[in-house]
Amino acid sequence: MEPVLVFDNVSKRFARHYDRARSFMDLFVSGHRRPRVQNWFWVVRDFSLQIMPGEAVGIIGDNGAGKSTILKLGARIVEPTSGRVSLHGRVGALLEVGVGFHPDLTGRENVFLSGAIIGLSRKEMVSRFDEIVAFSGIGDFIDMPVRQYSSGMLVRLGFSVATAINPDILLVDEVLSVGDYAFRQQCLEKIATLQRQGTAILYVSHNLEEVRRVCERAIWLYNALPELEGHPDEVVRAYLNHILRERGLQVWDLGDTDERGRRLGSGDFEILDCVTLDEQQRPTHTFINGAPFVVRIDYRCLRPIRQAVFGVSIYTEEGVRVANPDSQVLYDFPASECASIYLLVPDLPLRPGKYELTVAASDPTATEYKPYAHHQRAYTFEVIAGKVPQEGLVRLGHTWIQTSEWEQIRAALKG
């Protein structure tokens, strides 16, 4: 089997200019001289990659690391300064919101224009048109000029077109972050379907959970160079640890291959354990929805701490954060052997399923998140069904009241 997309030692540079004329008068005064080049800067250097049919590769890294440029090189929108890019098959690209759409044309006209650009006949596009509109969910807006579309609508239509052409290679940039949660899940399912059918995926995202979910391989770019390539869990962990060390935080890995279980902090404070308890103070990992739920965090201060905020985040197994109850600011933590703090939930409102807990203590005076200690998705529990059936992620406490008098509603709200 031959690769469908090959980057062979590819590098790309751009020029920074100065003395560029900002107006006709500037151009006239400068004597029509050409703008001078200040220097060249490399956006991608020494990048090599082969992607096989049905394989998904993710690219992660900081802003400006070269991720989007690699996709543009793969789509042949820009040419490499050195090296070679080889494509073998039809390319579907979703690179930037609205790219490839003419703002004055309607959605319908842009769909047929996009098909013509990649060499599909009008008959072929007619056969795919209803599927494109249905997947995008934009309905009657398909006959409006796309300049009137929201960014979310542009992404919906762009993704629908890019995937409906049955591409051999699908290039996806950060644009999926624009869509709502339901549409992102729909897109991820579509990507998985295309992958099973043999489409190669090159996927750029700052959503590291999505990279882990979609891709078999990942590449971390750092300062235009490939820093690490391997399994997504390994690459994501290395990238996150790099970010944390840049912020001056210590990182302890528990041997896991992904971010679950990662421990980090300032070194002044330790979370010794996190235990889930029932109302009888018995440790348990299984709870009935609607029953009391208690989290005990055992900790130790290695030096006196003036103030701290404790927090617990509850995640689904898929990485969706359901709740994030924080404590108020607490004061005066002396250096101690061991102490405990409790989170009490009288009526656990979660639907049946498996969940993960992140527990942390942080400095409330810091301008950005600065944990004394942070255990990422390191603890688990399960919720089983009670007597009341439930749909949705959470069960809200509520009351129905039939009245036309707001005073009765106010009284009901006060309990």
VEXZA-307116 format. One line per 8 residues: number of its first residue (from 1); their letters; for each residue x, y, z of C-alpha. Coordinates in steps of 0.05 Angstrom, whole numbers, padded with zeros to 5 digits. Each point is the difference from the previous one (the first is absolute). Layout:
% residues N
NUM) a) X:Y:Z; ...
% end
This chain:
% residues 415
1) mepvlvfd) 00000:00000:00000; 00027:00068:-00020; -00006:00064:00042; -00050:00051:-00025; 00035:00061:00029; 00075:00008:00007; 00041:00057:00029; 00073:-00012:-00017
9) nvskrfar) 00046:00045:00042; -00045:00060:-00013; 00018:00071:00022; -00037:00065:-00011; 00022:00071:00014; -00031:00069:-00009; 00031:00069:-00003; -00011:00056:00050
17) hydrarsf) -00001:00068:-00035; 00009:00069:00025; -00003:00069:-00033; -00063:-00025:-00034; -00040:00058:-00030; -00064:00010:00039; -00031:00050:-00049; 00009:00030:-00069
25) mdlfvsgh) 00037:00059:00031; 00049:-00047:00035; 00012:-00035:-00067; 00011:00067:-00035; 00048:00027:00053; 00040:-00065:00002; 00015:00006:-00075; -00038:-00063:-00018
33) rrprvqnw) 00054:-00043:00031; -00019:-00071:00018; -00011:-00017:00073; 00064:-00027:00032; 00003:-00068:00032; 00016:00002:00074; 00011:-00074:00008; -00027:-00068:-00015
41) fwvvrdfs) -00035:-00044:00051; -00014:-00074:-00003; -00070:-00023:00015; 00014:-00074:-00015; 00068:-00033:00001; 00023:-00071:-00018; -00070:-00030:00003; -00009:-00071:-00025
49) lqimpgea) -00063:-00042:00003; -00035:-00057:-00037; -00074:-00013:00010; -00030:-00065:-00023; -00073:-00010:-00023; -00047:-00003:00060; 00052:00030:00048; -00012:00061:00042
57) vgiigdng) 00058:00044:00023; -00008:00059:00047; 00045:00061:00005; 00004:00040:00065; 00041:00058:00024; -00002:00073:00021; -00028:00055:-00044; 00052:00017:-00054
65) agkstilk) 00033:-00069:00003; -00016:-00014:-00073; -00061:-00046:00005; -00046:00038:-00048; 00057:00011:-00049; 00010:-00076:-00005; -00073:-00008:-00019; 00006:00055:-00053
73) lgarivep) 00062:-00036:-00027; -00040:-00065:-00002; -00057:00035:-00037; 00051:00031:-00049; -00025:00069:00019; 00073:00019:00013; 00062:-00033:-00028; 00059:-00021:00043
81) tsgrvslh) 00065:00039:00000; 00037:-00066:00000; -00020:-00073:00001; -00058:-00033:-00034; -00075:-00012:00013; -00033:-00057:-00038; -00075:-00012:-00004; -00033:-00062:-00026
89) grvgalle) -00075:00010:-00003; -00055:00050:00009; 00009:00051:00056; -00055:00028:00044; 00024:00059:00041; -00032:00040:00056; 00053:00050:00018; -00030:00066:00020
97) vgvgfhpd) -00071:00025:00011; -00029:00018:-00068; 00062:-00016:-00041; -00019:-00022:-00070; -00069:00033:00003; -00016:00063:-00040; -00037:00047:00048; -00047:00027:-00054
105) ltgrenvf) -00024:-00069:-00023; -00053:-00039:00036; 00015:-00063:00038; -00029:-00041:-00057; 00043:00035:-00052; 00062:-00009:00044; -00013:-00075:00007; 00000:-00009:-00076
113) lsgaiigl) 00060:00047:-00008; 00039:-00041:00051; -00016:-00063:-00038; 00021:00030:-00066; 00067:00023:00029; 00018:-00071:00021; -00023:-00029:-00067; -00069:-00028:00016
121) srkemvsr) -00053:00006:-00053; -00066:00036:00013; -00035:-00067:-00003; 00044:-00028:00055; -00012:00061:00044; -00076:-00004:-00012; 00002:-00071:00026; 00036:00022:00063
129) fdeivafs) -00036:00066:00011; -00057:-00024:00045; 00050:-00037:00044; 00043:00062:00007; -00059:00044:00020; -00028:-00052:00048; 00067:-00010:00035; 00013:00075:00006
137) gigdfidm) -00069:00012:00031; -00005:00070:-00029; -00066:-00013:-00035; -00029:00058:-00040; 00062:00042:00013; 00033:-00039:-00056; -00030:00051:-00049; 00027:00061:00037
145) pvrqyssg) 00068:00033:-00015; 00052:-00030:00045; 00023:00070:00022; -00063:-00002:00043; 00020:-00066:00033; 00026:-00005:00070; 00069:-00032:00010; -00035:-00062:00025
153) mlvrlgfs) -00043:-00006:-00063; 00062:00009:-00043; 00035:-00057:00037; -00061:-00044:-00007; -00005:00010:-00075; 00075:-00003:-00011; 00007:-00066:00038; -00060:-00029:-00036
161) vatainpd) 00030:00016:-00068; 00070:-00024:00019; -00025:-00068:00023; -00055:-00012:-00051; 00050:-00003:-00058; 00027:-00067:00027; 00071:00027:00009; 00060:-00045:00002
169) illvdevl) 00033:00051:00046; -00037:00045:00049; 00037:00060:00029; -00034:00031:00061; 00024:00062:00037; -00024:00032:00064; -00066:00022:-00031; -00041:-00054:00034
177) svgdyafr) 00008:00038:00065; -00048:00051:-00028; -00059:-00048:-00004; -00046:-00020:00058; 00012:-00063:00040; -00052:-00042:-00036; 00027:00017:-00069; 00072:-00013:00022
185) qqclekia) -00021:-00070:00021; -00036:-00009:-00066; 00064:00021:-00036; 00043:-00047:00041; -00047:-00058:-00016; 00004:00018:-00074; 00076:00002:00003; 00000:-00069:00032
193) tlqrqgta) -00046:-00026:-00056; 00045:00028:-00054; 00060:-00030:00034; -00032:-00069:00000; -00012:00010:-00075; 00073:00013:-00012; 00006:00076:00004; 00065:00026:00029
201) ilyvshnl) -00008:00055:00052; 00048:00056:00017; -00030:00035:00061; 00022:00064:00034; -00032:00020:00066; 00013:00032:00067; -00052:-00048:00029; 00047:-00054:00024
209) eevrrvce) -00057:-00047:00019; -00024:00001:-00072; 00070:-00015:-00026; 00004:-00060:00047; -00069:-00023:-00022; 00008:00008:-00075; 00073:-00016:-00014; 00047:-00060:00002
217) raiwlyna) 00061:00044:-00004; 00016:00070:00022; 00056:00050:-00013; 00019:00057:00047; 00029:00060:-00037; 00045:00048:00039; 00031:00062:-00031; -00015:-00025:-00071
225) lpeleghp) 00035:-00067:00013; -00030:-00068:00015; 00016:-00011:00074; -00032:-00069:00010; -00039:-00051:-00040; -00035:-00061:00027; -00064:-00025:00033; -00048:00058:00015
233) devvrayl) 00000:-00015:00074; 00076:00004:00004; 00005:00063:-00043; -00057:00036:00036; 00030:-00016:00068; 00069:00026:-00021; -00031:00064:-00029; -00041:00014:00063
241) nhilrerg) 00059:-00013:00045; 00041:00050:-00042; -00054:00053:00010; -00003:-00012:00074; 00076:00004:00009; 00000:00065:-00039; -00047:00026:00054; 00048:-00022:00055
249) lqvwdlgd) -00042:-00059:00024; 00026:-00067:00020; -00028:-00061:-00035; -00005:-00071:00026; -00022:-00055:-00048; -00033:-00062:00027; 00022:-00044:-00058; -00065:00009:-00038
257) tdergrrl) 00004:00011:-00075; -00048:00059:00000; -00018:00061:00041; -00044:-00041:00047; 00035:-00006:00066; 00051:00055:-00013; 00019:00037:00063; 00030:00069:00001
265) gsgdfeil) 00011:00057:00049; 00045:00051:00032; 00034:-00048:00048; -00027:00037:00061; -00062:-00043:00007; -00019:-00073:-00009; -00067:-00033:-00013; 00011:-00067:00033
273) dcvtldeq) -00065:-00034:-00020; -00071:00011:-00025; -00054:-00047:00025; -00074:-00003:-00020; -00047:-00016:00059; -00073:-00017:00010; -00044:00032:00054; 00024:-00053:00050
281) qrpthtfi) 00072:00023:-00010; 00016:-00065:-00036; 00050:00004:-00058; -00034:-00020:-00065; 00006:00009:-00075; -00073:-00013:-00015; -00058:00048:00013; -00074:00001:-00016
289) ngapfvvr) -00021:00063:-00036; -00037:00044:00048; 00038:-00027:00060; 00050:00040:00042; 00071:00005:-00028; 00061:00019:00042; 00071:00014:-00023; 00055:00001:00052
297) idyrclrp) 00067:00032:-00019; 00058:-00017:00045; 00057:00050:-00005; 00064:00025:00033; 00032:00069:-00002; 00076:-00002:-00005; 00003:00073:00020; -00052:00048:00028
305) irqavfgv) -00049:00026:-00053; -00039:00063:00010; -00061:-00017:-00043; -00024:-00053:-00049; -00060:-00022:-00040; -00017:-00074:-00006; -00035:-00026:-00062; -00029:-00064:-00028
313) siyteegv) -00016:-00010:-00073; -00046:-00057:-00022; 00011:-00028:-00070; -00034:-00052:-00042; 00044:-00056:-00028; 00000:00037:-00066; 00032:00061:00033; -00061:00045:00004
321) rvanpdsq) 00003:00042:00064; -00068:-00004:00034; 00011:00041:00063; 00055:00039:00035; -00019:00016:00072; 00053:00044:00033; 00006:00019:00072; -00001:00072:00023
329) vlydfpas) 00068:00030:00017; 00026:-00034:00062; 00054:00030:00045; 00059:-00019:00043; 00027:-00068:-00016; 00058:-00017:00048; 00053:-00051:-00018; -00030:-00065:00023
337) ecasiyll) 00005:-00075:-00003; -00068:-00012:-00029; -00069:00034:-00004; -00064:-00012:-00038; -00054:00041:-00034; -00068:-00026:-00025; -00044:00015:-00059; -00073:-00016:00016
345) vpdlplrp) -00053:-00012:-00054; -00066:-00017:00034; -00035:-00023:-00064; 00046:-00026:-00055; -00033:00023:-00065; 00040:-00040:-00050; -00028:-00050:-00049; 00025:-00073:00005
353) gkyeltva) 00070:-00009:-00028; 00074:00002:00018; 00033:00065:00021; 00069:00027:00016; 00022:00051:00052; 00053:00054:-00004; 00018:00029:00069; 00042:00061:00012
361) asdptate) 00020:00055:00048; 00022:00067:-00031; 00023:00070:00017; -00060:00048:-00005; 00046:00061:-00005; 00034:-00022:-00065; -00022:00035:-00064; -00002:-00068:-00036
369) ykpyahhq) -00011:-00070:00025; 00057:-00018:00048; -00012:-00066:00035; 00033:-00018:00066; -00019:-00071:-00020; -00041:-00028:-00057; -00020:-00073:-00014; -00029:-00004:-00070
377) raytfevi) -00057:-00050:-00009; 00036:-00046:00049; -00060:-00029:00037; -00062:-00036:-00024; -00071:-00017:00022; -00063:-00029:-00030; -00072:00022:00004; -00056:-00052:-00007
385) agkvpqeg) -00074:00012:-00012; -00046:00016:00058; -00076:-00003:00000; -00009:00060:-00044; 00020:-00009:-00074; 00045:00054:-00027; 00023:00027:-00067; 00053:00052:-00012
393) lvrlghtw) 00065:00011:00037; -00029:00027:00064; -00066:00000:00037; -00021:00069:00021; -00038:00012:00064; -00064:00034:-00021; -00072:00017:00014; -00059:00011:-00048
401) iqtseweq) -00051:00052:00018; -00062:00022:-00038; -00017:00072:00015; -00005:00069:-00030; 00023:00034:00064; 00075:00015:00004; -00004:00006:00076; -00017:-00074:00004
409) iraalkg) 00060:-00015:-00044; 00044:00043:00045; -00025:-00036:00062; 00013:-00068:-00033; 00072:00021:-00017; 00012:00019:00072; -00023:-00069:00020
% end
